[in-house]
Amino acid sequence: MFVSLGIISSHIFLFYLAIFLFLFVVWQIVAWEGYSSSPIDCLLSLEVWGILRSLVMLAGTLASYRYMSGGVWSAGLSEYHSGLEESTSLNHCSYPFNHHSLFILALTEFSGSCVLTFLADKIFSNNFLINNDPEKYFSGSIFAFFVIIFVLLGMDISGAMFHPTLATLLLGGCKGQGALEHILVYWLAPISGVWSARWLQRLPTKDIPQSEKKKKLKSS
C-alpha cells in the first residue's frame, strides 16, 4: 500500500496522494482498531514478544516489497510500473535527503512522531468523540488530516516516514546513508518521539479548585 502511494506521488499531483493517504489512515483506524502497522508500540513494550513481532512485521514488509518488485512490476501490468524494478533496487537506489544534516533529519522524524502521537491520544480519548463517534470515522478523519499536514511539512526534509519499517522498506540500504545513520534517523528518532509523547501524557496536571475558578471569573 505504501509503495503504491509512492508510485502515485511520482506520477500524479500531490493532491491525489493526500486523498489516498487520508483514506488509508481512516481505514486503518476504523478497521484495525487496537492494532498498528508500525512496530513502535511493540518495541516500547520492552518485551521479547514485542521485539519478535517487530521482526516479523519487518520481514513481512520486505517480503511484500520483494513480491511487488520481482513479480508485479517486472510483469509491467501498468505503464507506471515500467522501470520501477531497476530504479528501486539497491544497485540504483540513492538516499535523497543528504542535503540536510543528520540532526535535522532526526529532529524531523522525532518531532513529527511525538506531535502525532500526542494528538492521537487527545483525539481518541476525547469524551465527546467517544460518545458521539463510536465507529471513529470522524475522529479518524481528524487525525488523518493532521497526518497529511505533517507528512507534507516533512516529506522534503526526511521523507516524513514516522514509521520505522516503512523507512527501511523505502530507504534502507540506499547509497548515501549508512546503516547507523538510518537506524538513528528512522528507528531511534520516531521511537523516542512516541515515548516522549506518552511520557508527557503521563505527567500529572494541577487541577484548579472551584473557588479559584470562580474568583478568576469574577475578576474578569
Helices and strands as residue ranges (DSSP letters): H 2-11, H 14-31, H 40-44, H 48-67, I 68-72, H 73-75, G 79-81, H 84-87, H 102-124, H 127-132, H 137-154, H 164-171, H 179-183, I 184-188, H 189-202, H 210-219
